[in-house]
Amino acid sequence: MFNIGPLEIAVIAIVAILVFGPDRLPEFVRTAAKLLGQVRGMVSKAQNDLREELGPEFADLDVRDLNPRSFVRKHLLDGIDGIDGDFDDKPVSNGYTAPERLPAGTRAPFDPEAT
C-alpha cells in the first residue's frame, strides 16, 4: 500500500525517537495504534452500513469495485483482445511508436497553415 522499505522504517523510527524522546515514544505508539484501530472499525462499520442500505441486490458488493481503475478493469477491459485486467506486472503498450529523430542540424517540418 505505501511501499515503505526497511530503510525508510528505520529512518522514521530514529526521527520518532529524536522528536518524541524515549520516554514519551511508547505512549505515542499506543495512542497511534488505538487511533488506527478506531479508524479501521469505522471503515468496517461504514462498509457494513453501505451493504445493509443497498439491500440484497448488492450483497456481493466489494467496496474496492468502486475505485474507478478497478471498475474499468473489471467491466470494460476484461476479455477484450487478450486483456485480462491484470496490469500490475505487465508493461504498458498502446501500439504507439515514436517517430524517428531528425539528423543534427536538420530543421523540423513546418506547416504555415497549421494554426
C-alpha positions in Angstrom: 0.0 0.0 0.0 2.6 2.6 1.0 5.7 0.8 -0.5 7.9 1.5 2.5 11.1 -0.4 2.8 13.1 -1.4 5.9 15.5 1.6 5.5 12.6 4.0 5.5 11.1 2.4 8.6 14.4 2.7 10.4 14.7 6.4 9.5 11.1 7.0 10.7 11.9 5.2 14.0 15.1 7.2 14.5 13.3 10.5 13.8 10.4 9.5 16.1 12.9 8.7 18.9 14.6 12.1 18.4 11.3 14.1 18.2 9.3 12.4 21.0 12.1 11.1 23.1 12.4 7.6 24.5 10.2 8.4 27.5 7.1 9.5 25.5 7.5 7.3 22.5 5.8 4.2 23.9 2.8 6.3 24.9 2.7 7.8 21.4 2.8 4.4 19.8 -0.1 3.1 22.0 -2.1 6.2 21.1 -1.4 5.8 17.4 -2.3 2.1 17.5 -5.6 2.8 19.3 -6.4 5.5 16.7 -5.6 3.1 13.8 -7.9 0.5 15.4 -10.7 3.0 15.7 -10.3 4.1 12.1 -10.4 0.5 10.9 -13.5 -0.1 13.0 -15.2 3.0 11.5 -14.3 1.9 7.9 -15.7 -1.6 8.6 -18.9 -0.2 10.1 -19.3 2.1 7.1 -18.9 -0.8 4.7 -21.4 -2.9 6.6 -23.9 0.0 6.7 -23.5 0.5 2.9 -24.2 -3.1 2.2 -27.3 -3.1 4.5 -28.7 0.1 3.0 -28.2 -1.1 -0.6 -30.2 -4.3 0.1 -29.8 -7.9 -1.0 -29.3 -7.0 -4.7 -25.9 -5.6 -3.8 -24.9 -8.2 -1.2 -21.9 -9.2 -3.2 -20.7 -5.6 -3.5 -17.0 -5.2 -2.9 -16.0 -1.6 -1.9 -12.8 -2.0 -4.0 -15.0 -2.2 -7.1 -16.0 1.4 -6.5 -12.5 2.5 -7.4 -12.6 3.9 -11.0 -9.5 2.0 -12.0 -10.9 -1.3 -10.7 -14.2 -0.6 -12.4 -12.6 0.0 -15.8 -10.5 -3.2 -15.4 -13.4 -5.3 -14.3 -16.3 -4.1 -16.5 -14.7 -2.6 -19.6 -11.3 -4.4 -20.3 -11.9 -8.0 -19.3 -12.0 -10.3 -22.2 -11.1 -7.7 -24.9 -8.3 -9.0 -27.2 -6.4 -10.8 -24.6 -6.7 -8.1 -21.9 -7.2 -9.9 -18.7 -7.3 -7.0 -16.3 -4.0 -7.9 -14.6 -2.0 -4.8 -15.4 0.3 -4.6 -12.4 3.2 -6.7 -13.8 2.8 -6.1 -17.5 4.5 -3.2 -19.4 2.1 -0.7 -20.9 1.9 -0.8 -24.7 -0.6 1.2 -26.7 0.9 0.4 -30.1 2.5 3.9 -30.4 5.9 4.0 -31.9 7.9 7.2 -31.6 8.9 8.9 -34.8 12.5 8.8 -35.9 14.7 11.6 -34.8 15.9 14.1 -37.3 19.6 14.3 -38.1 21.5 17.0 -36.2 21.2 20.4 -37.9 18.0 19.5 -39.8 15.0 21.8 -39.4 11.8 20.3 -38.4 8.9 20.2 -40.9 6.8 23.4 -40.7 3.3 24.0 -41.9 2.4 27.7 -42.0 -1.4 26.9 -42.3 -1.5 24.6 -39.2 -2.9 27.1 -36.8 
